[in-house]
């Protein structure tokens, strides 16, 4: 109740307008893009609290140390130990099989740094768990934000990414110059499909370095 009240207050005073599809009714991977500002996290919380979506997001293990741990977990954070990334996938699968409905937020265009491609972690998690991908967005051009369509990934990386690119084509983040084109390195050809099982998944990005899967 408190979270929904805070969300109502946020949307009442925010310069952003919530324009959104309904909350997903099954466990879903939610893309947050274009991700160009720390404010994106606040906006995503406000969206999830307004739509009453149990939110989960992946964070570096170091974010959960000391006093920050309980706060981060209360906000839906799941710590990722990159030395054992498959644990996160197992946890996500277990939550889904237990009947929990949640949105796993992933920002595939990175952490607002200099990137040329999206990270493929969201694609790999969605394929391994069978979860749909919901296209969350911010668009500074129209000052709107929310959840877009839900996609079932086919395993044809290029075709799936074409649909994702078409949706984000006219979306601009808070800092438009930092926008990263929705494109995976695996689209170049020769890389195995995510379901091929050639290496463990790094949930924070692409394949685990040194695991045998091209990134």
N, C-alpha and C positions, 0 to 999 in steps of 0.2 A: 504493500500500500504506500509506504513512504517513498519507494523508488518511483512509483508511477506518479505520485504527487510532485516529486522533484522534476520528473520528465515534463509534466504539464507546465510547470513554472519555466523550465528551460525553453520550451517551444513558444511560450507566450512572450518571452523577452528576446529571444534569439533573432538575429537577422536572417537566419536560415529558415526555409519552409520545408516541412516534412511532406514529401510526395512519395507514396510508397505502396507497394503491393502488400497484401495481408501477410501476417507472420506465417512462416512455414509450419506445417503440422507434423513434420517428421524430422529426425536429425538431419542437419544440413551443414555443408561447408559454405560459409558466407565470405565472399571476397569483399575486402574493403579497398576501393580504388576510386580515383587516383589518390595515393597516399603521399602527401607532400608536407604535412604539418602535424605537430603534436595535438592540435585541436581535433584531428580526425578521431582520436580515441574517445574524446569527450562526446563527440557527435554520435559515435557508434553506441556508446553507453546510453545516451538519451534516446536513440532509436529503439534499442532493445528494451529499455525500461518502459517506454511508451507502448510498445507492441506486446509487452510481457513475454519476451523471448529469453529463456535461460541462456545466458551468454557464456561461451567458453573461448579463451584465446590463448595462444602459445607465446611464451616468453622465455628469454634466456634464464638459465638456472640461477644466475647471479642476482637477478631481480627479486628473488624470493628469499634472500638471506636476511637475517636479523629481524627487525620490527616490520620490514616491508612484506615479509611472507604472508602473515594473516590477512593483511589488507589486499594484497594482490590476489590471493585465493578467493576472498570475499567478493572481489570484482569479476571473478570468473577465470582467473589466470591458471594455466597449467604449466608448471616448470618443465623445460626441455633440457635434458642432459644430452649434449650432442655425441657423447661417447656411447650412448645406448638409445638411439632415436626410435627404435622399434617399440620401445615401451609405451611411447605416446600413442602410436597407432593401436596397440593392443588395448590401451585404456579407452580410446575413442570407440573402438569396436565393442568393448564390454559395456560402455554406457548405452550405446544404441541398442544392443541386444537385451539390455535390462529394461527397455521401454522408455528410457529417458528421452524427452524431446528437447533438443538444444541446438544452438547455432554455434559452430566452431568458426571463429573469425580468423581469417588469414589475410595478410597484406603482401601479395606476391610481388609487388613492385619494389620490395625492399624496405629499408629503414630510412628513407629520405636522403640516401646518399647517391653517389654517381653510379648508376646502373644502366645497362643497355638492354637487358632482357628481364622478363618476369622470372621469378623462381618457380620451380615446378612442384613444390611441396603440396600445394593445394590440389593439384591434378592427381598426384599419386595417392594422397589420402582419400580423395573422393572415389577413385577407382578401386582402391583396396577395401574400402568399407561399403561401397555401393551407395554412398550418400549423394544427393543432388547438390549442385553448386548454385547458390543464390548470388546474384550480382548486386552487391551493395555499392552505393555510389555517393560521391559528392560532386556538385557541379557549380563552381563559382560563377559561371556565366549567367545562370538563372537563379543562383542562390537557393538551390533545392538539393535535398538529400533524402535518402531512404533506401528501400530494397527494391530491386528490379526483378526481372523474370528469374525463374528457377530452371536450370538446365540439367538434363541427364547426360552425362558424358558417355560417348560411344566407344572411346579407345582410339578413334582416329584423331590424333592430336591436332593436325592441321585444320581439319574440318571443325572440330570443337573450338579451337582458338579463333577461327574465322567468325564464328557466332559471337564469341566474347568480344573480339575486336570491333565488330559492327555495333555492339551496344555501347562500348566506351568511346567510340570514335569522336563524339561531340561533347564528351565530359571533360571538364577542366578542374583540377584540384585547387586548393587554396593558393599554392604557388605554381601557376601553370607551366613555368619554365622548367620545373623539376619533374614534369610528367614523363613516365616511361611507357613506351609503346607496349601494349599487351602481346608479347611474343616470347615463346619459350625456345631455348637453345635446341631442344629436342626436335623442333620443327625442321631443322636443317637437313634431315634425312640421315639415315644410318644409325640413329639412336634407337634402342629398343623401346617398345611401348611400355608405359608404366606398370602394366600388369605382368610384364615378362618375368619378374622375380629375379633379376640379375644383380640385385644389391639392395640393402636396407634403405628405407626412406629417411631422409633428413626432414622432419616436419617443418623446420624453419626455412627450408629452401629446396634445393634439388637433391641429387644423390649425395650420399655421404662420401667425402673425399677419400679416395683410396679403396672404395668398396667394390669397384669394378664396373660401375654404371656411369656412362658418360654424363657430364653435366652440361 
